Structure formats: structure tokens, C-alpha cells
Amino acid sequence: MWRLTSVVVSAVLTFVLLPSVLLAGGGTAYNVYILQSPGPAQAQAACQTYGMTMLSTVHAPDTYLVQASASVPPEVLKQWVEHDTNVKHLELDPQVQPTQNSLITPYIPSLPVTDYITDGKLVKLYGSLAWIGYVQQPAVYSTNAADSVNHNITGSGIVAIIDTGVDPDNPLLAPVLVPGYDFTQNVSGYPSDDGDVDQSTAHILHQSTAHILHGNHGVKLNSHTVGILDDDTAAALQVSSLPSEFGHGTMVAGLIHLVAPTARIMSLKAFNADGTADTANIIRAIYYAADHGARVINMSFGLPQISDSLMQAVNYAVQKGVICVASAGNDGQDELVYPAAFGNVIGVASVDQQNQPSTFSNFGADIVKIAAPGEALITTYPGNHYAAVWGTSFSSAIVSGAAIDMLSNVDSHLSPLMGYADVLRAMSKAVPCGTAGSLGVGCLDFDQAENFLRGTNFPH
């Protein structure tokens, strides 16, 4: 099951994989599969042999979306194709549906947690005005990210965010966005979540308001987010009308931008604002990022079962020099979640502002490479708003920002030579936290990582 890894206040939003059954004319049911084949001719041959229909190309020339009658059970079809040279791999492309499961979570106090949460005084952040509570929040000091910005190490290159959309009109994010793709609608551009809500709700969030001058209320917007909204917006907004993951991508983007304010951000919308997605769109987004110049891919979601097609997409990206970062999940367990558990992905756990493990965060040497703050972080929200958030989704965003900073902290002719191993080796110069490797190399420390890079001789 896919899971956008944001911890809930009283429950965790999980995604249950259901069979991807489509109803065609006459009520016939179909299962949808991801087919890996040596090439298009072999894929067509496999479809003809086993009665499958080609739906679309996931990534040319070897990965396709196909459908087959549900009268043939998936395990039977997989047995049929097992020794066929036209089929490298076949797996279901499940649809994702959100459901609620209870979880014992840490105590999250009512806002304001501290003054910085609602501190709306304005300061400059690389040409844009931003809340001081966002720019100077504790996480930028506990990770030494503030020192990175002060030393003009602010990121160059593209970070791709595979998530819900990113608000293209947010005044902080708009200047750094580059065109991306909406895989839920198959449209290029600047995908947002506005199309997933009614227009009156979108208008309330985006209407012009001098909200800095008004009182701000902490409003529970969804299970992991407390919006910091002015009185007028809070009164007008029907929070119950917001999908469960509305704004998730914008919030992730805000933390990447905070850590790497001059890096470019590419929004790749594979998730709807209600948290639904399908595997094929996520895989398409990984290939798209790798083929369109991304140096870092942030993946704040997780799947408890390994997917060969997902692994192949990640391998493709890593082979092209892309740094893949993923959240470890919020079940509070030592368990494998993918893509974070892949050996070539930087899996990220959450700690509090004092580098103590978050009780909701997954842990363990097999999934966590590093930890970063993931509690009561202040970030951007659709419209000219801010939110306080909890979860490894947002710890991952901080590490993604750090990764793009590190790629820009070496000579321009050397940056393309840096890969996953180089970035992880730099990040391993970390603050000790966790026990027996439960939080990987420890807690992120920008200063130590950058000092290591400055003293490293990369091959020319």
C-alpha cells in the first residue's frame, strides 16, 4: 500500500491496495498490470499471446501498462508468462485507496507550540518576503542549515517532488518552480491540488488578504497538518471539504526551499489530493524526473511490498546520477518500506528539535540512512499561508534540500560526478542519535557534511 508519510495527530492515514479492476462495456472486469518487456515488439507479442491489451507506455522502450480480463487470476497469469522471453516482469498496478488506522502518537500540543509557530514578522529570503517563524525555525539551527545559507550554499539544480501538486501561485515557491507534469491528468505544466477541490474552496485559500496583519489561528486542516490561517480565511474555509492530503506537495516543497532557496523545484503530481495514486504513475514520475534534468528526487511516500518495476525505475534514476531520497514511514516500527529500503535510496527518519527519535517514526538499519527534524515544522501551504506539520515526509524534504546543496558545494565540473554514495558519505558526518544504527548514520549536520566535501578530492 502506498502511504504519503505524514504522521497524523490522532491517527495515521494509510493506503490499502485494492485490485485494479476496471469495468468495461457489458460489465466485464479487467486487471491492470505493469509489463516489462525487452522492447515494444516483444510487448505487443506478449499481449497477443495472453489476451492482454496495451494501454500506454510507462517508459520506453521496456515498460508498459496493460490490462487483462479479471477472469484470469493474477497469480495464474504470472505463471503463464514466467518463462516467456517476451516478458521480463509482470506485476499488478493496484489502485490506492485511503483508509484510517489508529496509532499511538506523540503528544502534539495545541498551537502555538512556541512563539515561532505563529511569528508572522516578515524577513527576506532570497528576494521574497517570508515569515520569520518559517525562516528561523529551530530545525534550521539543529541541522546547521542556517549556516549553509549564510555561507551562500543555497542549492543549484532541480529537485523533483513526486507527490500531490505544488501551488504555483505561492509567492515563495513560484519564483523557483520549473515546469513539471501532472500524471493524474496527463498534462504538462505546473500541477497543483486546486483541481481536486471545488473552486469556492480554492478561491478562499488563494484570495488576496492581509493575513499578516490579522490574528492567526491554528486550524486542523487534515490528520497531520495544522494550518496557520488568518481569522477571515479560518472562518470562511470549510475544513471538512479539504481532501485528506490537500497541500502535501506544497508543504514538502516549502521545506526543500527553506534549506535550498535557490534550487529549482519540479512538481510531478502522481497523487491526488485525497491520497490516491497508482503505481504506474509513480514509476512514470521517477523516469520523467531522471529524463528531465532532476538531480534529486524527493519521495515522501512508502510501499510495504517490494515492487520490481519501482526498483527498476529507481535504478535507472540512480544510474543517471540522480540522488533519490524517501521517507521511512510513520508506523513507529522497525519495518521495510519502499522505496526508502532500497539500497541506493537515502531513507529518512524523523527526530524532534533536540535530535531525539520521534515516537511515530520508523527506524532500523535496513531502512534508515539518516534522520532529520520532522516535528512541528513550519512550511508553506496553498495560498499565501503557512502550516505546522509532523511526519517523515517532511524530514525527507529537509534531507532532499541538503542533498541539492551538497551537489552545488563542489566545483561545477565535479558536481555531475557526485552520486548517491558521495552524498551519503558526506551526510555520514552526522550528529550521533538513535541506538545501534537505528537512525542510520545519525542526525543531519550541514556543517560537518560540507566540511567533508570541501576536503574531498573527487576524480576528474
C-alpha positions as CSV (number, residue, x, y, z in Angstrom):
1,M,0.0,0.0,0.0
2,W,1.2,3.5,-0.8
3,R,1.4,5.9,2.0
4,L,2.2,9.6,2.0
5,T,4.4,9.7,5.1
6,S,3.0,12.4,7.2
7,V,2.1,11.5,10.7
8,V,-1.4,12.1,11.9
9,V,-2.3,13.9,15.1
10,S,-4.5,11.1,16.3
11,A,-4.4,8.5,13.5
12,V,-2.2,7.5,10.6
13,L,-3.6,7.8,7.1
14,T,-2.7,4.6,5.3
15,F,-3.4,3.4,1.7
16,V,-4.8,0.0,1.1
17,L,-4.1,-1.6,-2.2
18,L,-7.1,-2.9,-3.9
19,P,-7.1,-5.0,-7.1
20,S,-7.0,-2.6,-10.1
21,V,-10.3,-3.8,-11.6
22,L,-11.9,-1.7,-14.4
23,L,-15.4,-2.1,-15.7
24,A,-15.7,-2.1,-19.5
25,G,-18.8,-2.3,-21.7
26,G,-21.1,-5.1,-20.6
27,G,-19.7,-5.1,-17.1
28,T,-16.6,-7.0,-17.9
29,A,-13.9,-6.6,-15.3
30,Y,-10.2,-6.1,-16.1
31,N,-7.0,-6.1,-14.0
32,V,-4.3,-3.6,-14.9
33,Y,-0.7,-4.7,-14.9
34,I,2.8,-3.2,-15.4
35,L,4.6,-5.2,-18.1
36,Q,8.3,-5.1,-18.5
37,S,9.4,-6.4,-21.9
38,P,12.7,-6.3,-23.9
39,G,11.0,-3.9,-26.4
40,P,7.8,-2.7,-28.0
41,A,7.6,-5.6,-30.5
42,Q,8.0,-8.2,-27.7
43,A,5.5,-6.3,-25.5
44,Q,2.9,-6.5,-28.4
45,A,3.7,-10.2,-28.9
46,A,3.1,-10.9,-25.2
47,C,-0.2,-9.0,-25.3
48,Q,-1.3,-11.1,-28.3
49,T,-0.2,-14.4,-26.7
50,Y,-2.0,-13.8,-23.4
51,G,-5.0,-11.7,-24.4
52,M,-3.8,-8.5,-22.9
53,T,-4.5,-5.0,-24.2
54,M,-1.8,-2.3,-24.4
55,L,-3.0,0.8,-22.5
56,S,0.0,3.1,-22.5
57,T,3.8,3.4,-22.3
58,V,5.2,3.8,-18.8
59,H,8.7,4.2,-20.0
60,A,10.0,3.5,-23.5
61,P,11.2,1.1,-24.6
62,D,10.6,-1.6,-22.0
63,T,7.8,-0.7,-19.5
64,Y,4.1,-0.7,-20.4
65,L,0.7,-0.5,-18.8
66,V,-1.6,-3.3,-20.0
67,Q,-4.9,-4.8,-19.0
68,A,-6.2,-8.4,-19.0
69,S,-9.5,-10.0,-18.1
70,A,-10.1,-10.4,-14.4
71,S,-11.4,-13.9,-15.2
72,V,-7.7,-15.0,-15.2
73,P,-6.4,-14.6,-11.7
74,P,-3.2,-12.6,-11.4
75,E,-1.2,-15.4,-10.0
76,V,-2.3,-17.7,-12.9
77,L,-1.3,-15.1,-15.5
78,K,2.1,-14.6,-13.8
79,Q,2.7,-18.3,-14.0
80,W,1.8,-18.3,-17.7
81,V,4.3,-15.6,-18.6
82,E,7.1,-16.8,-16.2
83,H,9.3,-18.4,-18.9
84,D,8.3,-16.3,-21.9
85,T,11.3,-14.4,-23.2
86,N,8.9,-11.6,-24.3
87,V,8.1,-10.9,-20.6
88,K,10.8,-9.7,-18.2
89,H,8.4,-9.0,-15.4
90,L,4.6,-8.6,-14.8
91,E,3.0,-7.1,-11.7
92,L,-0.4,-5.7,-10.8
93,D,-0.8,-1.9,-10.9
94,P,-3.0,-1.5,-7.9
95,Q,-5.2,1.5,-7.3
96,V,-4.6,3.2,-3.9
97,Q,-7.4,4.0,-1.6
98,P,-7.1,5.9,1.7
99,T,-8.4,4.4,5.0
100,Q,-7.9,5.2,8.7
101,N,-5.9,3.1,11.1
102,S,-5.3,4.0,14.7
103,L,-1.8,4.7,16.0
104,I,-0.4,5.8,19.3
105,T,1.3,9.1,18.5
106,P,3.4,11.5,20.5
107,Y,1.7,14.4,22.4
108,I,1.3,17.2,19.9
109,P,0.3,20.4,21.9
110,S,-2.3,22.8,20.7
111,L,-0.9,25.8,18.8
112,P,1.0,27.9,19.5
113,V,3.6,25.3,20.4
114,T,6.1,28.2,20.9
115,D,6.2,31.7,19.6
116,Y,8.0,30.8,16.4
117,I,5.0,28.9,15.2
118,T,2.9,32.0,14.6
119,D,5.6,34.6,14.3
120,G,4.4,36.4,11.2
121,K,7.1,39.2,11.1
122,L,8.4,39.4,7.6
123,V,12.1,38.9,6.6
124,K,13.8,38.5,3.2
125,L,14.6,35.0,1.9
126,Y,16.5,35.4,-1.4
127,G,14.3,38.2,-2.7
128,S,11.0,37.1,-1.3
129,L,9.2,38.0,1.9
130,A,8.6,35.2,4.3
131,W,7.5,34.6,7.9
132,I,10.4,34.8,10.3
133,G,8.9,31.8,12.1
134,Y,9.4,29.8,8.9
135,V,12.9,31.2,8.0
136,Q,14.3,30.9,11.6
137,Q,12.6,27.9,12.9
138,P,14.5,25.5,15.2
139,A,15.1,22.9,12.5
140,V,17.4,25.2,10.6
141,Y,19.6,25.5,13.6
142,S,19.6,21.9,14.9
143,T,20.7,20.8,11.4
144,N,23.0,23.8,10.9
145,A,21.1,24.6,7.7
146,A,21.2,28.3,8.7
147,D,25.0,28.2,8.4
148,S,24.7,26.7,4.9
149,V,22.5,29.6,3.7
150,N,24.8,32.1,5.5
151,H,27.8,30.6,3.5
152,N,25.8,31.1,0.2
153,I,25.4,27.3,-0.2
154,T,21.8,27.5,-1.3
155,G,21.4,24.9,-4.0
156,S,21.6,24.8,-7.7
157,G,19.9,22.3,-10.0
158,I,16.5,20.7,-9.9
159,V,14.7,18.8,-7.1
160,A,11.8,16.8,-8.4
161,I,8.9,16.2,-5.9
162,I,6.8,13.2,-6.6
163,D,3.7,13.9,-4.5
164,T,0.4,15.8,-4.8
165,G,0.8,19.1,-6.7
166,V,2.7,22.2,-5.7
167,D,0.9,25.6,-5.5
168,P,2.3,27.5,-8.5
169,D,1.0,30.8,-7.1
170,N,2.6,30.6,-3.7
171,P,4.8,33.7,-3.5
172,L,7.7,31.9,-2.0
173,L,7.7,28.9,-4.3
174,A,6.6,30.5,-7.6
175,P,10.0,32.0,-8.4
176,V,11.8,28.7,-8.2
177,L,9.3,26.3,-9.9
178,V,10.1,24.8,-13.3
179,P,7.6,23.0,-15.5
180,G,6.6,19.6,-14.3
181,Y,3.9,17.1,-15.1
182,D,0.5,16.0,-13.8
183,F,0.4,12.2,-14.2
184,T,-3.1,12.1,-12.8
185,Q,-4.4,14.2,-15.8
186,N,-1.6,13.6,-18.3
187,V,-0.9,17.3,-18.6
188,S,2.5,19.1,-18.5
189,G,3.0,22.4,-16.7
190,Y,2.7,23.4,-13.0
191,P,0.4,20.8,-11.4
192,S,-1.4,21.9,-8.2
193,D,-4.1,20.5,-6.0
194,D,-6.7,23.1,-6.9
195,G,-8.4,20.9,-9.4
196,D,-9.0,18.3,-6.6
197,V,-11.3,20.7,-4.6
198,D,-14.3,22.8,-5.6
199,Q,-13.5,26.2,-6.9
200,S,-15.1,28.1,-3.9
201,T,-12.6,26.4,-1.6
202,A,-9.7,27.1,-3.9
203,H,-10.8,30.8,-4.1
204,I,-10.9,31.1,-0.3
205,L,-7.3,29.8,0.1
206,H,-6.0,32.0,-2.8
207,Q,-7.9,35.2,-2.3
208,S,-5.9,38.3,-1.6
209,T,-5.8,39.0,2.2
210,A,-3.6,41.0,4.5
211,H,-3.4,38.0,6.8
212,I,-0.1,39.0,8.3
213,L,-1.9,41.9,9.9
214,H,-4.7,39.8,11.4
215,G,-4.7,37.3,14.2
216,N,-3.7,33.8,13.2
217,H,-5.5,30.7,14.3
218,G,-4.2,27.1,14.3
219,V,-6.8,25.2,12.3
220,K,-6.6,21.4,12.0
221,L,-6.7,21.1,8.2
222,N,-6.1,17.3,8.0
223,S,-4.7,14.5,10.0
224,H,-1.1,15.7,10.0
225,T,-1.3,19.5,9.3
226,V,-2.3,22.5,11.4
227,G,-2.9,25.5,9.1
228,I,-1.9,28.9,10.4
229,L,-4.7,30.9,9.0
230,D,-6.0,34.4,9.4
231,D,-9.3,34.9,11.1
232,D,-11.2,35.6,7.8
233,T,-9.8,32.6,6.0
234,A,-10.4,30.3,9.0
235,A,-14.0,31.5,9.3
236,A,-14.7,31.0,5.6
237,L,-12.9,27.8,5.0
238,Q,-14.9,24.6,5.4
239,V,-12.0,22.4,6.5
240,S,-14.1,19.2,6.1
241,S,-14.3,20.0,2.4
242,L,-10.5,19.6,2.0
243,P,-9.2,16.2,0.8
244,S,-7.1,14.4,3.3
245,E,-3.7,15.2,1.6
246,F,-4.5,18.6,0.1
247,G,-1.4,20.7,0.1
248,H,1.0,17.8,0.9
249,G,3.3,18.6,-2.0
250,T,3.3,22.3,-1.3
251,M,4.3,21.6,2.3
252,V,7.1,19.3,1.2
253,A,8.3,21.9,-1.4
254,G,8.4,24.7,1.3
255,L,10.9,22.8,3.4
256,I,13.1,22.0,0.4
257,H,13.0,25.6,-0.5
258,L,13.9,26.7,3.1
259,V,17.0,24.5,3.0
260,A,17.9,25.2,-0.6
261,P,16.3,28.6,-1.5
262,T,18.0,28.9,-4.9
263,A,17.4,25.4,-6.1
264,R,14.7,24.8,-8.7
265,I,11.6,22.7,-7.9
266,M,9.8,20.4,-10.3
267,S,6.4,19.3,-9.3
268,L,5.4,15.8,-10.5
269,K,1.9,15.1,-9.4
270,A,1.4,11.3,-9.1
271,F,-1.0,11.6,-6.1
272,N,-4.5,13.1,-6.0
273,A,-5.2,15.4,-3.1
274,D,-7.2,12.6,-1.3
275,G,-4.0,10.5,-1.2
276,T,-5.0,8.1,-4.0
277,A,-2.5,7.1,-6.7
278,D,-1.4,4.1,-8.7
279,T,2.0,2.5,-9.1
280,A,2.4,3.2,-12.8
281,N,2.1,7.0,-12.3
282,I,4.7,6.9,-9.6
283,I,7.0,4.9,-11.8
284,R,6.4,7.2,-14.7
285,A,7.3,10.2,-12.5
286,I,10.6,8.7,-11.5
287,Y,11.6,8.1,-15.1
288,Y,10.3,11.6,-16.0
289,A,12.5,13.2,-13.3
290,A,15.6,11.4,-14.4
291,D,15.0,12.2,-18.1
292,H,14.2,15.9,-17.5
293,G,17.3,17.1,-15.6
294,A,16.5,16.4,-11.9
295,R,19.5,16.0,-9.7
296,V,17.4,15.0,-6.6
297,I,14.1,13.2,-6.3
298,N,12.1,13.5,-3.1
299,M,9.6,10.7,-2.5
300,S,7.5,11.2,0.7
301,F,5.5,8.0,0.3
302,G,6.0,4.3,1.0
303,L,5.0,0.8,0.0
304,P,5.4,-2.2,2.3
305,Q,5.8,-4.7,-0.5
306,I,8.7,-4.6,-2.9
307,S,7.9,-3.7,-6.5
308,D,10.3,-4.8,-9.2
309,S,9.1,-2.1,-11.5
310,L,9.6,0.6,-8.9
311,M,13.1,-0.7,-8.2
312,Q,14.0,-0.7,-11.9
313,A,12.8,3.0,-12.1
314,V,14.9,4.0,-9.1
315,N,17.9,2.1,-10.5
316,Y,17.5,4.0,-13.8
317,A,17.5,7.3,-12.0
318,V,20.5,6.5,-9.8
319,Q,22.5,5.3,-12.8
320,K,21.9,8.7,-14.3
321,G,23.4,10.4,-11.2
322,V,20.1,11.3,-9.5
323,I,20.0,11.3,-5.7
324,C,16.8,9.6,-4.5
325,V,15.5,10.5,-1.1
326,A,12.5,8.9,0.6
327,S,10.7,9.0,3.9
328,A,10.9,6.0,6.2
329,G,7.3,6.0,7.3
330,N,5.3,6.7,10.4
331,D,4.4,3.4,11.9
332,G,6.9,3.7,14.8
333,Q,8.4,0.3,13.8
334,D,11.5,-1.4,12.5
335,E,10.0,-2.4,9.2
336,L,10.8,-2.2,5.5
337,V,9.1,0.4,3.4
338,Y,9.9,1.1,-0.2
339,P,11.5,3.0,-1.9
340,A,13.3,4.0,1.3
341,A,14.5,0.5,1.9
342,F,16.2,0.2,-1.5
343,G,20.0,0.2,-1.0
344,N,20.5,3.1,-3.4
345,V,17.9,5.4,-1.8
346,I,18.5,7.7,1.2
347,G,15.8,6.7,3.7
348,V,15.0,9.3,6.2
349,A,13.6,9.0,9.8
350,S,12.2,11.8,12.0
351,V,13.6,13.3,15.2
352,D,12.4,16.2,17.3
353,Q,14.1,19.5,17.6
354,Q,16.5,18.1,20.2
355,N,17.5,15.2,17.9
356,Q,15.5,12.6,19.9
357,P,13.8,9.9,17.8
358,S,10.1,10.7,17.0
359,T,7.9,8.1,18.5
360,F,5.9,7.9,15.3
361,S,9.0,7.4,13.1
362,N,10.0,4.1,11.6
363,F,13.6,3.1,12.4
364,G,16.2,0.4,11.7
365,A,19.4,0.0,9.8
366,D,17.7,-1.7,6.8
367,I,15.6,1.3,6.0
368,V,17.0,4.5,7.6
369,K,20.2,6.1,6.3
370,I,19.9,9.3,8.2
371,A,17.5,11.3,10.4
372,A,16.2,14.9,10.3
373,P,13.7,17.0,12.2
374,G,10.0,16.0,11.5
375,E,8.0,17.6,14.3
376,A,6.2,21.0,14.4
377,L,8.0,22.2,11.2
378,I,6.7,25.4,9.7
379,T,6.2,25.3,5.9
380,T,4.3,26.7,3.0
381,Y,0.6,25.9,2.4
382,P,-1.5,26.6,-0.7
383,G,-2.3,30.3,-1.0
384,N,-0.2,32.7,0.9
385,H,-0.4,30.6,4.0
386,Y,1.8,28.5,6.4
387,A,1.2,25.3,8.3
388,A,2.8,23.3,11.1
389,V,3.4,19.7,10.1
390,W,4.6,16.4,11.5
391,G,6.0,13.3,9.8
392,T,8.9,11.7,8.0
393,S,7.5,13.2,4.8
394,F,8.9,16.5,5.9
395,S,12.2,15.0,7.4
396,S,12.7,13.7,3.8
397,A,12.2,17.2,2.4
398,I,14.9,18.6,4.6
399,V,17.4,15.9,3.5
400,S,16.5,16.5,-0.2
401,G,17.3,20.2,0.3
402,A,20.6,19.2,1.9
403,A,21.4,16.9,-1.0
404,I,20.9,19.5,-3.7
405,D,23.0,21.9,-1.5
406,M,25.8,19.4,-1.4
407,L,25.8,18.9,-5.1
408,S,26.3,22.6,-5.5
409,N,29.0,22.8,-2.9
410,V,31.7,21.5,-5.2
411,D,33.2,22.8,-8.4
412,S,30.7,22.8,-11.3
413,H,32.8,20.4,-13.3
414,L,32.8,18.0,-10.4
415,S,29.1,18.1,-9.4
416,P,28.0,15.7,-12.2
417,L,30.5,13.1,-10.9
418,M,28.8,13.0,-7.5
419,G,26.3,10.3,-6.9
420,Y,24.4,8.5,-4.1
421,A,27.5,7.1,-2.4
422,D,29.3,10.5,-2.3
423,V,26.3,12.4,-0.9
424,L,25.6,9.7,1.7
425,R,29.3,9.6,2.7
426,A,29.2,13.4,3.3
427,M,26.0,13.1,5.3
428,S,27.5,10.3,7.4
429,K,29.5,13.1,9.1
430,A,26.5,13.5,11.4
431,V,25.4,14.1,15.0
432,P,25.1,10.8,16.8
433,C,21.5,9.9,17.6
434,G,19.5,6.8,17.9
435,T,21.0,3.5,19.1
436,A,22.8,0.7,17.3
437,G,22.3,2.3,13.9
438,S,18.5,2.6,14.3
439,L,18.7,6.0,12.7
440,G,21.4,5.2,10.2
441,V,24.4,7.4,10.3
442,G,22.7,9.8,12.8
443,C,21.1,13.2,12.6
444,L,21.8,15.5,9.7
445,D,24.6,18.1,10.3
446,F,25.2,20.5,7.4
447,D,28.4,21.9,8.7
448,Q,30.1,18.6,9.1
449,A,28.9,17.3,5.7
450,E,30.1,20.5,3.9
451,N,33.4,20.4,5.7
452,F,33.9,16.9,4.5
453,L,33.0,17.8,0.9
454,R,35.5,20.7,0.9
455,G,38.2,18.4,1.9
456,T,37.4,15.6,-0.6
457,N,39.3,15.2,-3.8
458,F,36.9,13.9,-6.5
459,P,38.3,12.2,-9.6
460,H,38.5,14.4,-12.7
